[in-house]
C-alpha cells in the first residue's frame, strides 16, 4: 500500500482533538478521519470474471469508509456494488445508466455506515449523442454526523468539454438543491477531464463556478505525493489498448472545510495500479483521500 497516512484499521475514531492557537478560524481541530475512494471498475469488459476477486482484494486493502464506483454492472436486483458491499458487511446504493443485452451499467456508492436516503439525477447531453449520464447522491448516517456523498461519470470524448461543462453545471445545481449539510459535500467520479480543463476549473474555482458559493478542493492536488497521479496510465495493459495519453481523470473533490476542520483533506493516494493475482483489477486506478471527520 502507498497510503502511509492512515493505518488500514479504524484507529483514530476516539473523540480526540488537538487545540489550535487562539486565532484559529475553525476552533479545535478534529484528528479523526474519514477515508473516501473513487474507482471506475470497467464494467464487464476484458476478463471481467477474473477481475472480480482482484477488485475485492484491492478494496479490502484500501479499507475506505465510503467507496464511489463507476462502470458498475447490474443483473436485475444484483449489482456489483451490492456484491462488494455484502463482502464487507457494508451498505450500497446503485444508479442505472445504460442497458446492455446481458447486464446494465451504472454508478454506485458503498458505505461502511447505513445509507438512509439517496437520489439520482440525469445529466444533460448538451446536443451530443445521449450517453445517459447521471449523478447519484447517498445520504449516509455516519458516526460523527451525516454525510452527503455524490458520484458521477461524465462524457468521455476528448471533444466533449462543452458537454461536461453542462453536466458540471447540472451536478452543481443538484448539490445546491440537496438538503442542507453539516459536513462539506463530497463529489467523486470519473470526470473524463484533466485538472486544467474548463470543467474541472469550474469546480475548483479557477473559472466561473457552476453554482454561486460552491467550490471544491481536489484531494490529489492538496495532499498527493507531488507526482502526476495518473489514474489512466498506459503502464496498465488494459488502458494501453485505447492509445490514449496518460492523464489524471478520476477525482475525490471536497467542499470548503467546516467547524473543527471537518472535510479538510489530509492525505491522498492512487491505488489499484498493480496486478493482483497476476491481473489488473480495472483499466483505471482508484483515487483515495483521507478527510477530517
C-alpha positions as CSV (number, residue, x, y, z in Angstrom):
1,X,0.0,0.0,0.0
2,X,1.2,3.5,-0.8
3,X,-1.2,5.2,1.6
4,X,1.1,5.8,4.5
5,X,-1.1,8.5,6.2
6,X,-3.5,6.1,7.9
7,X,-3.4,2.5,9.0
8,X,-5.7,0.1,7.4
9,X,-7.6,-0.2,10.7
10,X,-10.1,2.3,12.1
11,X,-7.8,3.5,14.9
12,X,-8.5,7.2,15.4
13,X,-12.2,7.1,16.0
14,X,-11.7,8.0,19.6
15,X,-13.0,11.6,20.1
16,X,-9.6,13.1,20.4
17,X,-9.0,16.7,19.2
18,X,-6.0,19.0,19.4
19,X,-6.4,22.6,20.5
20,X,-5.0,25.1,18.0
21,X,-3.8,28.6,18.8
22,X,-6.4,31.1,19.9
23,X,-6.5,32.7,16.4
24,X,-7.7,29.5,14.7
25,X,-10.7,30.1,12.3
26,X,-12.0,26.6,12.9
27,X,-11.7,26.1,16.6
28,X,-10.3,22.8,18.0
29,X,-9.3,20.6,15.0
30,X,-10.6,17.1,14.6
31,X,-8.0,14.4,14.4
32,X,-10.3,11.5,13.4
33,X,-10.5,10.5,9.8
34,X,-12.9,9.5,7.0
35,X,-11.5,7.6,4.1
36,X,-13.1,8.0,0.7
37,X,-12.3,6.2,-2.5
38,X,-13.4,6.6,-6.1
39,X,-12.9,3.9,-8.8
40,X,-14.1,3.1,-12.3
41,X,-14.4,-0.7,-12.3
42,X,-14.6,-1.1,-16.1
43,X,-18.0,-2.9,-16.1
44,X,-17.9,-6.3,-17.9
45,X,-15.1,-5.6,-20.3
46,X,-11.9,-7.5,-20.6
47,X,-11.5,-10.7,-18.5
48,X,-14.3,-9.3,-16.2
49,X,-15.0,-12.5,-14.3
50,X,-11.3,-12.9,-13.4
51,X,-11.1,-9.3,-12.4
52,X,-13.7,-9.5,-9.6
53,X,-11.5,-11.0,-6.9
54,X,-8.6,-8.6,-7.6
55,X,-11.2,-5.7,-7.3
56,X,-12.4,-7.1,-4.0
57,X,-8.9,-7.6,-2.6
58,X,-7.8,-4.1,-3.7
59,X,-10.8,-2.5,-1.9
60,X,-10.1,-4.6,1.2
61,X,-6.6,-3.3,1.2
62,X,-7.7,0.3,0.7
63,X,-10.2,-0.1,3.6
64,X,-12.2,3.0,2.7
65,X,-15.3,4.0,4.7
66,X,-17.1,5.3,1.6
67,X,-16.4,4.0,-1.9
68,X,-17.8,5.7,-5.1
69,X,-17.9,3.5,-8.1
70,X,-18.4,4.0,-11.8
71,X,-19.0,1.4,-14.6
72,X,-20.7,-0.9,-12.2
73,X,-22.6,-3.8,-13.7
74,X,-26.0,-5.0,-12.6
75,X,-28.2,-8.0,-13.2
76,X,-31.8,-7.4,-12.1
77,X,-31.6,-6.7,-8.3
78,X,-27.9,-7.9,-8.0
79,X,-25.4,-5.2,-8.6
80,X,-21.6,-5.2,-8.4
81,X,-21.9,-2.5,-5.7
82,X,-24.2,-4.7,-3.6
83,X,-21.8,-7.7,-4.1
84,X,-18.8,-5.7,-2.9
85,X,-20.8,-4.2,0.0
86,X,-22.0,-7.6,1.2
87,X,-18.5,-9.0,1.2
88,X,-17.5,-6.3,3.8
89,X,-20.8,-6.1,5.7
90,X,-21.3,-2.6,4.2
91,X,-24.3,-0.8,2.6
92,X,-24.8,0.2,-1.0
93,X,-26.9,2.1,-3.5
94,X,-26.9,1.9,-7.3
95,X,-28.0,4.2,-10.1
96,X,-28.7,2.5,-13.5
97,X,-27.4,4.3,-16.6
98,X,-27.2,2.1,-19.7
99,X,-28.7,-1.3,-20.6
100,X,-26.7,-3.9,-22.4
101,X,-28.0,-7.3,-23.7
102,X,-26.9,-9.2,-20.6
103,X,-26.4,-6.5,-17.9
104,X,-27.0,-2.9,-17.0
105,X,-24.2,-0.4,-16.4
106,X,-24.3,2.3,-13.8
107,X,-22.7,4.0,-10.8
108,X,-22.8,3.1,-7.2
109,X,-21.9,4.1,-3.6
110,X,-20.7,1.6,-0.9
111,X,-20.7,2.8,2.7
112,X,-19.4,1.3,6.0
113,X,-22.4,3.1,7.6
114,X,-26.2,3.0,6.8
115,X,-27.4,4.8,3.7
116,X,-30.6,6.4,4.8
117,X,-31.6,8.0,1.6
118,X,-30.5,8.5,-2.0
119,X,-31.4,10.4,-5.1
120,X,-30.2,10.4,-8.7
121,X,-30.5,13.0,-11.5
122,X,-29.9,12.6,-15.2
123,X,-27.3,14.8,-16.8
124,X,-27.7,16.8,-20.0
125,X,-26.4,15.6,-23.3
126,X,-25.9,19.2,-24.5
127,X,-26.5,18.4,-28.1
128,X,-24.2,15.3,-28.2
129,X,-25.4,11.7,-28.6
130,X,-27.0,10.9,-25.3
131,X,-24.7,8.7,-23.2
132,X,-27.3,8.6,-20.4
133,X,-25.0,10.1,-17.7
134,X,-26.3,10.7,-14.2
135,X,-25.2,11.8,-10.8
136,X,-26.1,9.8,-7.6
137,X,-26.3,11.1,-4.0
138,X,-26.2,8.9,-0.9
139,X,-27.2,10.3,2.5
140,X,-25.0,8.4,5.0
141,X,-25.7,8.1,8.7
142,X,-22.0,8.3,9.9
143,X,-20.9,8.1,13.5
144,X,-19.8,11.8,13.6
145,X,-22.8,13.2,11.8
146,X,-24.5,12.8,8.4
147,X,-22.6,12.8,5.1
148,X,-23.7,13.7,1.6
149,X,-21.6,11.8,-1.0
150,X,-22.1,12.3,-4.7
151,X,-20.7,10.2,-7.5
152,X,-20.9,10.7,-11.3
153,X,-19.3,9.7,-14.6
154,X,-19.1,12.3,-17.3
155,X,-19.0,12.1,-21.1
156,X,-15.8,10.5,-22.3
157,X,-14.9,12.1,-25.7
158,X,-12.0,14.5,-25.8
159,X,-14.1,16.9,-27.9
160,X,-16.9,16.9,-25.4
161,X,-15.6,19.5,-22.9
162,X,-18.7,21.6,-23.6
163,X,-20.9,18.7,-22.7
164,X,-19.0,18.0,-19.5
165,X,-19.3,21.7,-18.6
166,X,-23.1,21.5,-19.0
167,X,-23.0,18.3,-16.9
168,X,-20.9,20.0,-14.2
169,X,-23.5,22.8,-14.0
170,X,-26.3,20.3,-13.6
171,X,-24.4,18.5,-10.8
172,X,-23.6,21.7,-9.0
173,X,-27.3,22.7,-9.1
174,X,-28.2,19.2,-7.8
175,X,-25.8,19.7,-4.9
176,X,-27.1,23.1,-4.2
177,X,-30.7,21.8,-4.1
178,X,-29.9,18.9,-1.8
179,X,-30.7,19.1,1.9
180,X,-28.6,21.4,4.0
181,X,-25.3,19.8,5.0
182,X,-23.4,19.9,8.3
183,X,-20.4,18.3,6.6
184,X,-18.9,19.5,3.3
185,X,-20.3,17.9,0.1
186,X,-18.1,15.1,-1.3
187,X,-18.1,14.7,-5.1
188,X,-16.3,11.7,-6.6
189,X,-16.1,10.2,-10.0
190,X,-14.5,9.5,-13.4
191,X,-14.9,13.0,-14.8
192,X,-13.0,12.2,-18.0
193,X,-11.2,15.6,-17.8
194,X,-7.8,16.7,-16.7
195,X,-7.3,19.2,-13.9
196,X,-6.6,22.1,-16.3
197,X,-9.8,21.6,-18.2
198,X,-12.6,24.2,-18.1
199,X,-15.0,21.7,-16.5
200,X,-12.6,20.9,-13.6
201,X,-11.7,24.6,-13.2
202,X,-15.4,25.4,-12.7
203,X,-15.4,23.0,-9.8
204,X,-12.2,24.2,-8.2
205,X,-12.8,27.9,-8.5
206,X,-10.2,28.6,-11.3
207,X,-13.1,29.6,-13.6
208,X,-16.6,30.9,-13.1
209,X,-18.1,28.5,-10.7
210,X,-21.0,26.4,-11.7
211,X,-23.1,27.4,-8.7
212,X,-22.6,30.5,-6.6
213,X,-20.8,29.7,-3.3
214,X,-20.0,26.1,-4.4
215,X,-16.3,25.3,-4.8
216,X,-14.3,22.1,-4.2
217,X,-10.7,21.2,-3.2
218,X,-9.1,18.5,-5.3
219,X,-7.8,15.8,-3.0
220,X,-4.8,14.8,-5.1
221,X,-3.7,18.4,-5.7
222,X,-4.0,19.1,-1.9
223,X,-2.4,16.0,-0.5
224,X,-0.9,13.8,-3.2
225,X,2.8,12.9,-3.3
226,X,3.7,15.5,-5.9
227,X,3.6,13.2,-8.9
228,X,1.2,13.4,-11.8
229,X,-1.2,11.0,-10.1
230,X,-2.3,9.4,-13.3
231,X,-5.5,7.3,-12.9
232,X,-5.4,6.4,-16.6
233,X,-1.9,5.1,-17.2
234,X,-0.5,3.1,-20.2
235,X,1.5,1.1,-17.8
236,X,-1.8,-0.8,-17.3
237,X,-2.2,-3.0,-20.4
238,X,-6.0,-2.6,-20.3
239,X,-5.6,1.2,-20.7
240,X,-2.8,1.0,-23.2
241,X,-5.1,-0.7,-25.8
242,X,-7.1,2.6,-26.2
243,X,-4.0,4.5,-27.4
244,X,-4.9,7.5,-25.2
245,X,-2.3,9.6,-23.3
246,X,-1.6,9.1,-19.6
247,X,-3.7,11.5,-17.5
248,X,-5.5,12.2,-14.2
249,X,-9.2,12.0,-14.8
250,X,-10.6,10.5,-11.6
251,X,-11.3,12.6,-8.5
252,X,-12.3,13.0,-4.9
253,X,-13.4,16.6,-4.6
254,X,-14.4,18.1,-1.2
255,X,-16.2,21.3,-0.3
256,X,-14.8,24.0,2.0
257,X,-14.0,22.8,5.5
258,X,-16.4,23.4,8.3
259,X,-16.0,23.7,12.1
260,X,-13.2,21.7,13.5
261,X,-11.7,21.4,10.1
262,X,-14.4,18.9,9.1
263,X,-13.7,17.9,5.5
264,X,-10.1,19.1,5.3
265,X,-8.1,16.8,3.0
266,X,-5.1,15.4,4.9
267,X,-3.9,12.6,2.6
268,X,-4.4,11.2,-0.8
269,X,-3.2,8.2,-2.8
270,X,-3.6,6.4,-6.1
271,X,-4.3,2.7,-5.7
272,X,-5.2,-0.3,-7.9
273,X,-2.3,0.3,-10.2
274,X,-0.6,-3.1,-9.8
275,X,-1.8,-6.6,-10.7
276,X,-3.4,-8.7,-8.1
277,X,-3.0,-12.5,-8.6
278,X,-1.5,-11.6,-12.0
279,X,-4.3,-9.4,-13.3
280,X,-5.0,-5.7,-13.2
281,X,-8.3,-5.1,-11.5
282,X,-9.5,-2.4,-13.9
283,X,-8.4,-0.1,-16.7
284,X,-8.5,2.8,-14.2
285,X,-6.7,3.3,-10.9
286,X,-8.6,4.4,-7.8
287,X,-8.1,7.8,-6.1
288,X,-8.2,7.6,-2.3
289,X,-8.4,10.5,0.2
290,X,-8.4,10.9,4.0
291,X,-10.5,13.8,5.4
292,X,-11.0,15.1,8.8
293,X,-14.3,13.8,10.2
